[in-house]
Amino acid sequence: MSRAPAFLSAAEVQKHLRSSSLLIPPLETALANFSSGPDGGVMQPVRTVVPVAKHRGFLGVMPAYSAAEDALTTKLVTFYEGHSTASTVPSHQATVLLFEPSNGSLLAVMDGNIITAKRTAAVSAIATKVRIWNRTKENAEKFANTVQGEVEVCSSVQEAVTGADVIITVTMATEPILFGEWVKPGAHINAIGASRPDWRELDDELMKQAVLYVDSHEAALKESGDVLLSGAEIFAELGEVVKGVKPALCDKTTVFKSLGMAVEDMVAAKLVYDSWSSGK
């Protein structure tokens, strides 16, 4: 008789995934395997998105299997436009299901918001000084209180990005909010928001002047309005850089258009579950 699946709350996930740096090596391996095609052993279709038009929301379904880790997961994520600042419900909510790949039984259900935040932090926690802009100053200040080191809350996007070496956009924008004329040559942009084919964060000038990296070539050409609407040419997948197949052009202005991939959540979920299992 199969045992009941574990239910791991946000606090449990946080407990077993304390350091984002633990994620970097397995994430690199997973990205390289994904970009290796069939030889990499990663099976991951492009995310299925179900519109909830009546409530201006979406449900995303993100399954993945990796032979290298022998791990099978599905991430369920909802994201809703137009949440008021007074709302106590996050605009994005996620749950990750971890299965036993040998027989399909459900091993664990865990909070996916912490997993997403941790894997994003694993590749973003590099700044010595942080400037933050949010359309709502209160939210900017709230976020600033969670960031270590020197932090400045800015009154405009232009003020926040002028002279910056690294720029990270994480918004629900449907029209460009970051413009090429504001970005200094040689800067790097992690564009994480605008995950729909008709949404954008970056303008045409920036998309076309920068060297464009993506997590998935196939997904970018289906889901990213920044890529589709600008007509920008994709230079490489991140996994190709990890493998050494394509170079990281650090002397150029670069954009990494991140849509998020199920294999990344799979790696984090397996780390959490293995840690939880060993501590029982």
CORNOR-V669029 format. One record per pair of residues at least 24 apart in sequence whose C-alpha atoms are under 10 Angstrom apart, sorted by the first residue. I is the first residue (numbers start at 1). GAP is how many residues later the second one is. Records with the same first field share a line. If there is no record, write none. Layout:
I: GAP  GAP
This chain:
2: 103  104  105
3: 102  103  104
4: 101  102  103  104
5: 92  93  94  100  101  102  103  104
6: 91  92  100  101  102  103  104  267  270  271
7: 90  100  101  102  103  104
8: 87  88  100  101  102  103  104  264  265  268
9: 86  100  101  102  103  105
10: 100  101  102  103  104  105
11: 100  103
12: 98  99  102  260  261  264
13: 97  98  99  100  101  102  105  255  256  258  259  260  262  263
14: 97  100  101  104  258
15: 257  260  261
16: 253  255  256  257  258  259  260  263
17: 97  98  101  102  251  252  254  255  256  258  259
18: 100  254
19: 99  100  102  103
20: 95  97  98  99  100  101  102  103  104  105  248
21: 97  98  100  101  102  104
22: 96  97  100  246  249
23: 95  96  97  98  99  100  241  244  245  248
24: 95  97  98  99
25: 97
26: 43  238  241  242  245
27: 92  95  96  212  236  237  238  239  240  241
28: 210  211  213  214  215  236
29: 39  40  210  213  214  235  238
30: 36  38  39  209  212  233  234  236  237
31: 184  185  206  207  208  209  210  211  212  230  232  233
32: 205  206  207  208  209  210  211  212  213
33: 33  34  35  206  207  209  210  230
34: 32  181  182  203  204  205  206  227  229
35: 180  181  182  201  202  203  204  205  206  207  208  210
36: 203  204  207
39: 28
40: 26  27  28
41: 24  25  26  27  28  29
42: 24  25  26  27  28  29  221
43: 24  29  219  220
44: 217  218  219
45: 173  174  216  217
46: 170  172  173  174  176  177  215  216
47: 28  29  172  175  176  212  213  214  215
48: 28
49: 27  28  29  147  174
50: 28
51: 27  28  29
52: 26  27  28
53: 27
55: 25  26  27
56: 24  25  26  27
57: 24  25  34  35
58: 34
59: 33  34  35
60: 34
61: 33  201
62: 34  198  199  200  201  203  204
63: 33  34  35  198  199  200  202  203
64: 197  198  199  200  201  202
65: 34  36  197  198  201
66: 35  197  200  201
67: 34
69: 197  198  201
70: 30  31  32  200
71: 27  28  29  30  31  192  195  196  198  199
72: 25  26  27  28  29  30  32  34  190  191  194  195  197  198
73: 24  25  26  27  28  33  34  35  36  189  190  192  193  194  196  197
74: 24  25  35  188  189  191  192
75: 34  35  36  37  186  187  188  190  191  194
76: 36  186
77: 35  36
79: 93
80: 92
81: 91  92  93
82: 90
85: 51  53  54
91: 81
96: 166  169  170  172  173
97: 168  169  172
98: 168  171  172  175
99: 171
107: 166
108: 161  162  165
109: 160  164
110: 159  162  163
111: 158
112: 153  156  157
114: 154
115: 149  150  151  152  153  154  157
116: 144  148  149  152  153
118: 147  150
119: 141  145  146  148  149
120: 72  138  140  144
123: 67
124: 42  43  44  66
126: 40
127: 38  39  40
129: 35
130: 30  34  36  37
131: 26  28  29  30  31  33  36
132: 24  25  27  28  29  35  36
133: 24  25  26  27  28  36
134: 26  36  37
135: 36
157: 25
158: 24  25
161: 26
163: 24
164: 24  25
165: 24  88
166: 24  88  89
167: 24  88
168: 24  25  87  88
169: 24  25  32  33  88
170: 24  31
171: 24  29  30
172: 24  27  28  29
173: 26  27  28  29
174: 24  25  26  27  28  51  52
175: 24  25  26  27  28  50  51
176: 24  25  26  27  28  50
177: 24  25  26
178: 24  25  26  27  28
179: 24  25  26  27  28
180: 24  25  26  27  28  29  30
181: 24  25
182: 24
183: 70
184: 69
185: 24  25  66  67  68  69
186: 24  63  64  65  66  67  68
187: 63  64  65  66  67  68
188: 62  63  64  65  66  67  68
189: 64  65  66  67  68
190: 24  64  65  66  67  68
191: 35  64  65  66  67  68
192: 64  65  66  67  68
193: 31  33  64  65  66  67
194: 29  30  31  32  63  64  65
195: 24  25  27  28  29  30  31  62  63  64  65
196: 24  26  27  28  29  30  63
197: 24  25  26  27  28  29  30  31  32
198: 25  26  27  28  30  31
199: 24  25  26  27  29  30
200: 24  25  26  27  28  29  30
201: 24  25
202: 24  25  28  53  55
203: 26  27
204: 25  26  27  28
205: 25  27
206: 24  26  47  48  49
207: 24  25  26  27  46  47  48  50
208: 24  25  26  47
209: 43  44  45  46
210: 24  25  42  43  44  45  46
211: 24  25  37  38  39  41  42  43  44  45
212: 24  25  26  41  42  43  44  45
213: 24  25  26  27  28  35  41  42  43  44  45
214: 24  25  26  41  42  43  44  45  46
215: 24  25  41  42  43  44  45  46
216: 41  42  43  44  45
219: 39  40  41  42
220: 37  38  39
223: 36
224: 33  34  35
226: 31
227: 30
